[in-house]
Structure formats: C-alpha cells, structure tokens
Amino acid sequence: MPDACFDHPRLAGIYDAFDGGRTDLDAYLAIVGTLDPARIVDIGCGTGTPALRLARTGRTVIGADPAAASLEVARAKPDSSSVTWLHAGAAELPGVWHGREPADLALMIGNVAQVFRTDDDWAAALRGIRRVTRPGGHLVLESRRPEFRGWEEWVEVNTPTTLEVAGVGAVERRFSLTEVKLPFVTFRYEYRFHADGTILTSDSTLRFRSEDEITTSLAETGFDVLDVREAPDRPGREYVFLTRVAG
C-alpha cells in the first residue's frame, strides 16, 4: 500500500510544497537527452513533476503510480493532458498497458526502488517493467547507498518546518526516525494543519540494498547493467543504475 503522504488526499495535496525545487531531476533529463527515447514510463510518478518535465521535451510520457490521490494532484496540473496517467504499481503495469507500444525508457527515481521490501516484490516490479519496455530499451533507477548511512543525518537536517500552502494555509511538518533495523529504515512525518488543527501522520520504510544485490536482481530479471553512476547532486550518497533490457 502507498504511504499516506502519497495516498491521503490532504497530504498528497501539499506534497509538492514540501518536496522542494527538484534539482535532482536535471541529471535524469540529461540522461534522457543522451538516450533520446521516444516513449518514457515514469514509475512511481507521484504528483507528476518529473513526468510533466519530460513531456515538455516533446516525448510520449506515461506516469504510473499506485497512489490514487497523488495521481489526482498530477491530473489537476497545467498541461497534465500531455501525460498518460496510469493507476498502477510497477508489477501491475502489464495489466494496464492495454496494447500501447513498449517504452524505450523506464525511470524509477526518488525513493521508488526502495519501497519494495521483499525480494519477491522487488523481482515482480522489475519483471513488470521489463514486460512494458522494448528489448534494447533502458531502465534507469536510483537507490541510496547503505554504506553512506544517510539516516544518521536525517534527524539533524529534518528540523520542524512550517510552510504557507496556497489554498490550505500554514502546515507544520515534523520528522522522526522510528526504527533502524537494516536493511530496513523506518521514519515518520507528522503534519499539523493550522487552519483546523488536524494532525496527520505518514510512516515509511525503505529497504537499503547493496550494489551487488541490485546488480544481481537486475540480471535475474532480464536487465544488463551498463553503468553504475553517482547522483551528481548527491555524490557518495546514491547509486544510479543505467541498464538495458536484454534481447
């Protein structure tokens, strides 16, 4: 099930306000420019920010997400008709593809690759992506490096934040790290809506896989790893896998 911050209507509606300027997307737009795919599927597209930026490059873009509330936010944005929105997780993609041409490029960015906690769920997600991506096409995904132990600094950088959200009013967000039991890290966001005093919480668990684990799982599900890169804006913190769908 999607986390509440993506699937609760009130929380999905304020997600972009707390998500920042998304400068991380620049590196992926550069990769897209190099690979030059005609058709892209953005897996775990959330509220649609990456998918809409990709669509502005003139490419055919499909945004897929299991969180209905996030998709509603995406559909309400300007130019949302330039993207096809699918209510599906990665494993469910073949069932909702409905005869569309295969994608040339699948993207799985942000924390999406880490929400699959079990090996079976992760393998099912990769198999679903492979079935909707053409042979010779690409999958690009990112995942946080477990050896960096980024969760140790999350508490320090995630101080309570209050933002004035258009149409909503002031919203305060608080972060807490609730459990570290590697390879799993669990945390909570608490949101207080000043207008009516409502408090909503969203719990998330990420699985931290090693480079070898990810490489092996990709090979077992039909992907050739071409390169493992740094995230340019987060050196030493993340893996960026560039893979090709095996023929």
C-alpha positions in Angstrom: 0.0 0.0 0.0 1.3 3.5 -0.8 2.4 5.6 2.2 -0.1 8.2 3.5 1.9 11.1 2.3 1.2 9.9 -1.3 -2.3 8.4 -0.9 -4.1 10.6 1.6 -5.9 13.4 -0.3 -4.9 16.2 2.1 -1.3 15.0 2.3 -0.9 14.4 -1.4 -2.3 17.9 -2.0 0.6 19.5 0.0 3.4 17.1 -1.1 4.9 19.4 -3.7 5.1 22.3 -1.3 7.5 20.3 0.9 9.3 18.5 -1.9 11.5 21.4 -2.9 12.7 22.5 -6.3 13.6 19.0 -7.5 17.1 20.0 -8.8 17.8 16.2 -8.8 15.8 15.9 -12.0 18.4 17.7 -14.0 20.7 14.7 -14.1 17.9 12.5 -15.4 16.9 15.0 -18.0 20.5 14.9 -19.2 20.4 11.0 -19.4 17.1 11.2 -21.3 18.8 13.7 -23.7 21.6 11.2 -24.3 19.5 8.1 -24.8 16.9 10.1 -26.8 13.9 7.8 -26.1 10.6 8.4 -27.9 8.5 6.8 -25.2 9.1 7.0 -21.4 7.4 5.5 -18.5 7.9 7.2 -15.1 7.3 4.5 -12.4 6.1 5.9 -9.1 5.4 9.2 -10.7 3.7 10.6 -7.7 2.3 14.1 -8.2 3.7 14.2 -11.7 6.6 16.7 -11.5 9.2 14.6 -13.4 6.7 13.2 -15.9 5.5 16.7 -16.9 9.0 18.0 -17.3 9.8 15.0 -19.5 6.6 15.6 -21.6 7.8 19.2 -22.2 10.7 17.8 -24.2 8.2 16.5 -26.8 8.4 12.9 -25.9 5.5 10.5 -25.2 5.3 10.0 -21.4 3.3 7.7 -19.2 3.2 8.3 -15.5 2.3 5.3 -13.3 1.6 5.2 -9.6 -0.4 3.1 -7.1 -1.4 6.2 -5.1 -4.7 7.5 -6.5 -4.5 10.7 -4.5 -1.1 11.6 -6.0 -2.4 11.0 -9.5 -5.4 13.3 -8.8 -2.9 16.0 -8.0 -0.9 15.3 -11.1 -4.1 15.4 -13.3 -5.0 18.8 -12.0 -1.7 20.4 -13.0 -1.3 22.6 -16.1 -0.5 20.6 -19.3 -1.4 17.3 -17.5 -3.1 16.1 -20.7 0.4 15.8 -22.2 1.0 12.7 -20.0 -1.0 9.5 -19.8 -1.6 8.6 -16.2 -1.9 5.0 -15.1 -3.1 3.9 -11.6 -0.7 1.0 -11.2 2.5 0.0 -9.4 5.4 -1.5 -11.4 4.3 -5.1 -11.1 0.8 -4.2 -12.3 2.0 -2.3 -15.4 1.5 -5.1 -17.9 -2.1 -5.5 -16.9 -3.0 -1.8 -17.6 -0.7 -1.2 -20.6 -3.7 -2.1 -23.0 -1.8 -2.6 -26.2 0.4 0.5 -26.0 3.7 0.4 -27.7 6.6 -0.6 -25.4 8.5 2.1 -23.7 12.0 3.0 -24.8 13.0 4.1 -21.3 11.7 3.3 -17.8 12.6 5.6 -15.0 12.5 4.8 -11.3 13.8 7.7 -9.4 13.4 9.2 -5.9 12.9 6.5 -3.3 10.7 4.3 -5.5 13.2 1.4 -5.9 13.5 1.2 -2.1 9.8 0.9 -1.2 9.8 -2.8 -2.3 10.7 -4.5 0.9 10.7 -8.2 0.0 12.8 -9.8 -2.7 9.7 -11.2 -4.3 8.0 -7.8 -4.6 11.2 -6.3 -6.0 11.5 -9.0 -8.6 7.9 -8.7 -9.5 8.4 -4.9 -10.0 11.4 -5.5 -12.3 9.6 -8.2 -14.3 6.6 -5.8 -14.7 8.9 -3.1 -16.0 10.7 -5.4 -18.4 7.3 -6.5 -19.9 6.4 -3.0 -20.9 9.9 -1.9 -22.1 11.2 -2.9 -25.5 14.2 -5.2 -25.9 17.2 -2.9 -26.1 15.4 -0.2 -24.2 16.6 1.1 -20.9 15.8 1.2 -17.2 17.4 3.9 -15.1 16.9 3.7 -11.3 18.4 5.2 -8.3 18.9 3.8 -4.8 20.6 5.2 -1.7 23.9 3.7 -0.8 23.6 1.7 2.6 27.3 2.3 3.3 26.7 6.1 3.5 24.3 5.6 6.4 22.3 8.6 5.4 19.7 8.0 8.0 22.1 9.1 10.7 21.9 12.7 9.4 18.2 12.8 8.6 17.2 13.9 12.1 19.7 16.7 12.0 18.6 18.1 8.6 14.9 17.5 9.1 14.0 20.2 11.6 10.4 21.1 12.0 9.2 23.1 9.1 6.1 25.3 8.7 5.0 26.4 5.2 2.2 28.5 3.9 0.5 26.4 1.3 -1.8 28.1 -1.2 -5.4 27.3 -0.6 -4.6 25.3 2.6 -2.9 27.7 5.0 0.0 27.1 7.3 1.2 23.4 7.6 3.9 22.2 10.0 5.8 19.1 9.3 7.9 17.2 11.8 10.2 14.2 11.1 11.1 11.3 13.4 13.4 8.3 12.7 11.4 5.5 14.3 13.5 2.3 13.6 16.8 1.3 12.0 16.9 -2.5 11.5 19.0 -2.9 8.5 18.3 -3.4 5.7 15.2 -1.5 6.7 14.9 2.1 7.9 11.5 3.4 9.1 10.6 7.0 9.6 7.5 9.2 10.2 6.3 12.5 9.1 3.7 14.3 11.2 1.7 17.2 9.6 -0.3 19.7 11.5 -2.8 21.8 9.6 -3.1 25.1 11.4 -6.4 26.0 9.8 -8.3 23.3 11.7 -5.7 21.7 14.0 -5.8 18.4 12.1 -2.8 16.2 12.6 -2.0 13.5 10.1 1.0 11.1 10.1 2.7 9.1 7.3 5.0 6.2 8.1 7.6 5.0 5.5 10.0 2.1 5.4 12.8 1.9 2.9 15.0 -1.1 2.1 18.7 -0.4 1.5 20.2 -2.8 -1.0 23.9 -3.1 -1.8 25.2 -2.5 -5.3 25.8 -6.3 -5.6 22.2 -7.1 -4.5 20.7 -4.7 -7.1 23.0 -5.8 -9.9 22.2 -9.5 -9.2 18.4 -8.8 -9.1 18.6 -6.9 -12.3 20.5 -9.7 -14.1 18.0 -12.3 -12.8 15.0 -10.3 -14.3 16.4 -9.6 -17.7 18.4 -6.4 -17.4 22.1 -5.8 -18.3 23.8 -3.2 -16.1 25.7 -0.8 -18.4 26.9 1.6 -15.7 26.6 2.5 -12.1 27.0 6.2 -11.5 26.9 8.8 -8.8 23.9 11.1 -8.4 25.7 14.4 -9.4 23.9 16.5 -6.8 24.5 13.9 -4.1 28.0 12.5 -4.5 28.7 9.4 -2.5 25.1 9.0 -1.4 23.3 7.2 -4.2 23.7 4.6 -6.9 22.3 5.5 -10.3 21.9 2.3 -12.4 21.8 2.6 -16.2 20.6 -0.7 -17.6 19.4 -2.2 -20.9 16.6 -4.7 -21.4 18.2 -7.9 -22.6 17.1 -9.1 -26.0 
